[in-house]
């Protein structure tokens, strides 16, 4: 079995890579940090003795997506599972004060990038008659809207809608589609959102125990390994200390 994971150089993507490798799955890992991809490939192959291919490209670029995924076909690599993990938040401000570059980055990554990859991979699964599985990493932001989250929340609501649409469109081909929607997870998420401001990012998680990337990876692995007649359509997973995107308890 081979799993393609987008945004695999850190956080949830990397945690997913490790848990699937631990259980003997071969990997195709994508990301923009070429050196980091190579480092992860070396470490995982050494520890888990599975095959790891890396694809270094920008998911926001349709042509790069096409070329990267099509290269797998030329190498006769057949994909059984796609984990659409690549995504980010950029900025935290009111709509009227929002930065266009932040909006475009989120829309191009969270929506268009997911669409590009899903279109190519689903067509390959159908062509190869693979009863595959697509897992979309969404967010609590795709279920509710919080102050200053406008465009990020909109992009994750789009992922929620696309997850449902994919489930309908791919049903005749017996390709499973699932969404895993985390609440607060301590990864590089806040660091990226705040343009590298480590102090501000750290404060997001102060006084409570957030989820770890490994918690989400374990959930994804469980979703993938349900019996063939079972599809988990949608999961929301939160830290015990968090009830909604804006309601939590801190020490």
SELO-295200 format. One line per field, with one value per residue (C-alpha): y negated, x, z; residue number from 0. Coordinates in Angstrom, 2 decimals, padded with zeros to 5 digits, always signed. Each point is the difference from the previous one (the first is absolute). Layout:
<recs>
Y = c(Y:...) $
X = c(X:...) $
Z = c(Z:...) $
pos = c(NUM:...) $
</recs>
This chain:
<recs>
Y = c(+000.00:-003.46:-003.25:-003.49:-002.71:-003.67:-002.50:+002.79:-001.97:-000.76:+000.23:+002.24:+001.00:+001.21:+001.79:+001.78:+001.02:+001.59:+001.93:+001.40:+000.93:+001.69:+002.28:+000.85:-002.43:-001.44:-003.80:-002.82:-003.22:-003.48:-003.42:-003.18:+000.53:+002.26:+000.51:+000.82:+002.54:+001.74:+000.08:+001.53:+002.57:+001.11:+000.22:+001.91:+002.47:+000.73:+000.45:+001.72:+001.68:-001.21:-001.74:-003.78:-002.18:-003.78:-002.59:-003.56:-002.49:-002.78:+001.33:-003.43:+000.47:+002.22:+000.79:+001.07:+002.22:+001.68:+000.62:+001.31:+002.46:+001.15:+000.88:+002.71:+001.64:+000.08:+001.81:+002.36:-001.22:+000.61:-002.03:+001.64:-002.86:-003.80:-002.13:-003.61:-001.58:-003.07:-003.12:-003.11:-003.14:-003.36:-002.97:-000.66:-003.20:-001.44:+000.27:-003.71:+000.08:+003.28:+000.31:+001.13:+002.08:+001.92:+000.65:+001.21:+002.27:+001.66:+000.36:+001.28:+002.52:+001.13:+000.15:-000.05:+002.12:+002.62:+000.00:+000.36:+002.99:+001.68:-000.26:+001.57:+002.75:+000.97:+000.37:+002.25:+002.12:+000.39:+000.76:+002.67:+001.37:-000.64:-000.17:-002.70:-002.43:-003.79:-001.67:-003.76:-001.75:-002.72:-002.06:-001.09:-003.20:+001.89:+000.57:-003.43:-003.54:-001.86:-003.68:-001.10:+003.46:-001.08:+001.26:+002.92:+001.16:-000.44:+002.11:+002.79:-000.18:+000.60:+003.09:+001.22:-000.44:+001.60:+002.98:+000.60:-000.57:+002.41:+002.63:-000.27:-000.21:+002.89:+002.33:+001.83:+000.84:+001.28:-002.54:-000.95:-003.65:-001.21:-003.22:-000.43:-003.43:-000.92:-002.72:-001.45:+001.94:-001.16:+000.08:-002.73:-001.21:-003.07:-000.79:-000.15:-001.95:-002.67:-000.28:+001.68:-001.86:+002.81:-001.88:-000.73:+003.55:+001.46:-001.99:+001.79:+003.19:-001.44:+001.36:+003.03:+003.28:-000.12:+002.96:+001.26:+000.82:+003.66:-000.10:-000.97:+002.53:+002.80:-001.07:-000.05:+003.46:+001.30:-001.49:+001.66:+003.38:+000.47:+003.08:-000.33:-000.52:-002.86:-003.63:-002.67:-003.05:-002.66:-000.36:-003.04:+000.50:-002.50:-000.29:+000.74:-003.62:-001.40:+000.00:-002.29:-002.11:-002.82:+001.80:+001.76:+000.36:-001.09:+000.42) $
X = c(+000.00:+001.26:-001.06:+000.48:+000.16:+000.06:+001.74:+002.05:+003.01:-001.37:-002.95:-002.95:+001.41:+003.26:-001.80:-002.20:+003.08:+001.55:-003.05:-000.72:+003.67:+000.01:-002.76:+001.76:-001.57:+002.18:-000.07:-000.07:+000.71:-000.47:+001.10:+001.82:+003.06:+002.22:+002.74:-002.55:-001.71:+003.31:+000.81:-003.39:+000.36:+003.38:-001.23:-003.20:+001.62:+002.69:-002.40:-002.96:+001.47:-002.68:+000.31:-000.26:-000.28:+000.11:-001.58:+001.22:-002.51:-002.42:-003.54:-001.34:+001.38:-002.25:+002.69:+002.46:-002.67:-000.73:+003.65:+000.83:-002.90:+000.28:+003.65:-001.29:-001.89:+003.16:+001.69:-002.99:-000.82:-003.67:-001.57:-002.43:-000.46:+000.17:+000.29:-000.77:+001.90:+001.63:-001.67:+000.64:-001.34:+001.53:-000.78:-002.77:-001.92:-003.36:-001.12:+000.40:+003.59:+001.00:+003.02:-000.65:+003.18:-001.21:-003.37:+001.53:+002.46:-002.78:-002.41:+002.70:+001.31:-003.04:-002.51:+001.64:+002.98:-002.28:-002.09:+003.00:+001.39:-003.36:-000.96:+003.22:+000.20:-003.67:+000.26:+003.04:-001.84:-002.93:+002.32:+001.82:-003.27:+001.22:-002.64:+002.00:-000.53:+000.32:+000.32:-000.43:+001.53:-002.49:-000.42:-002.48:+000.18:-001.93:-002.86:-000.29:+001.29:+002.04:+000.98:+002.71:+000.05:-002.13:+001.93:+001.69:-003.39:-001.46:+002.76:-000.58:-003.76:+000.83:+002.00:-003.00:-002.25:+002.52:+000.34:-003.76:+000.08:+002.91:-001.85:-002.91:+002.08:+002.31:-002.64:-000.56:+003.72:-000.04:+002.62:-000.45:+000.10:+000.41:+000.69:+001.90:-000.61:+002.29:-000.39:+003.09:+003.14:+003.48:+002.01:+001.54:-003.56:+000.04:+003.61:-000.93:-003.19:+001.95:+002.80:+002.61:-000.80:+000.91:-001.05:-003.46:-000.37:+000.96:-002.73:-002.68:+000.65:+000.85:-001.91:-001.53:+001.03:-000.67:-000.11:+003.27:+000.61:+000.24:-003.58:-001.27:+002.22:-001.34:-003.54:+000.80:+001.54:-003.10:-002.27:+001.98:-000.03:-003.74:-001.50:-000.61:-003.76:+000.53:+000.69:+000.56:-001.44:+000.97:+001.72:+000.51:+002.78:+000.73:+002.22:-001.87:+000.62:-001.76:-003.75:-000.14:+002.48:-000.52:-000.93:+002.73:+001.25:+003.48:+001.87) $
Z = c(+000.00:-000.87:+001.67:-001.46:+002.66:-000.93:+002.26:+001.56:+001.23:+003.46:+002.37:-000.83:-003.40:+001.49:+002.83:-002.56:-001.97:+003.07:+001.16:-003.45:-000.50:+003.41:-001.28:-003.25:-002.47:-002.76:-000.22:-002.51:+001.86:-001.44:+001.17:-000.95:+002.24:-002.09:+002.58:+002.68:-002.25:-000.65:+003.71:+000.83:-002.78:+001.34:+003.60:-000.78:-002.38:+002.56:+002.92:-001.64:-003.12:-002.40:-003.35:+000.13:-003.10:+000.29:-002.27:+000.42:-001.44:+000.90:+000.34:-001.00:-003.53:-002.12:-002.56:+002.70:+001.56:-003.34:-000.80:+003.46:+000.27:-003.60:+000.64:+002.35:-002.87:-002.07:+002.87:+000.33:+003.51:+000.79:+002.78:+002.42:+002.46:-000.28:+003.12:-000.91:+002.86:-001.57:+001.33:+002.05:+001.61:-000.79:+002.19:+002.50:-000.64:-000.93:-003.61:-000.60:+001.28:-001.61:-002.25:-003.56:-000.06:+003.07:-001.62:-003.24:+001.78:+002.01:-002.91:-002.36:+002.52:+001.96:-002.83:-003.41:+001.01:+001.53:-003.18:-002.29:+001.86:+000.57:-003.66:-001.22:+002.61:-000.18:-003.77:+000.41:+002.57:-002.41:-002.92:+002.03:+001.43:+003.54:+002.72:+001.71:+002.83:+000.14:+003.41:+000.17:+003.00:+000.79:+003.16:+002.63:-002.07:-002.68:+002.44:+001.62:-000.51:+002.58:+000.32:-002.46:-001.63:-003.00:-003.04:+001.76:+001.28:-003.48:-001.51:+002.52:-000.52:-003.67:+000.98:+001.98:-003.05:-002.35:+002.32:-000.32:-003.75:-000.51:+001.99:-002.44:-003.18:+000.84:+001.43:-003.33:-000.04:+003.60:+001.05:+003.63:+001.03:+003.59:+001.88:+003.26:+001.52:+002.92:+002.54:+001.62:-001.01:+000.97:-003.24:-002.18:-000.71:+002.24:-000.84:-003.69:+000.71:+001.87:-002.57:+002.21:+003.22:+002.41:+003.14:-001.32:-001.29:+003.39:+001.77:-002.02:+001.96:+003.41:+002.99:-001.70:-001.57:-003.74:-002.32:-001.43:-003.65:+001.02:+001.34:-003.43:-001.76:+002.19:-000.88:-003.71:+000.22:+001.81:-002.66:-002.79:+001.71:+000.44:-001.70:-003.73:+000.46:+002.49:-000.98:+002.63:-001.70:+002.50:+003.38:+002.24:+002.55:+002.77:+003.06:+003.22:+001.00:-003.09:-000.71:-003.04:-001.93:+002.50:+003.24:+001.96:+003.52:+001.04:+003.26) $
pos = c(0:1:2:3:4:5:6:7:8:9:10:11:12:13:14:15:16:17:18:19:20:21:22:23:24:25:26:27:28:29:30:31:32:33:34:35:36:37:38:39:40:41:42:43:44:45:46:47:48:49:50:51:52:53:54:55:56:57:58:59:60:61:62:63:64:65:66:67:68:69:70:71:72:73:74:75:76:77:78:79:80:81:82:83:84:85:86:87:88:89:90:91:92:93:94:95:96:97:98:99:100:101:102:103:104:105:106:107:108:109:110:111:112:113:114:115:116:117:118:119:120:121:122:123:124:125:126:127:128:129:130:131:132:133:134:135:136:137:138:139:140:141:142:143:144:145:146:147:148:149:150:151:152:153:154:155:156:157:158:159:160:161:162:163:164:165:166:167:168:169:170:171:172:173:174:175:176:177:178:179:180:181:182:183:184:185:186:187:188:189:190:191:192:193:194:195:196:197:198:199:200:201:202:203:204:205:206:207:208:209:210:211:212:213:214:215:216:217:218:219:220:221:222:223:224:225:226:227:228:229:230:231:232:233:234:235:236:237:238:239:240:241:242:243:244:245:246:247:248:249:250) $
</recs>
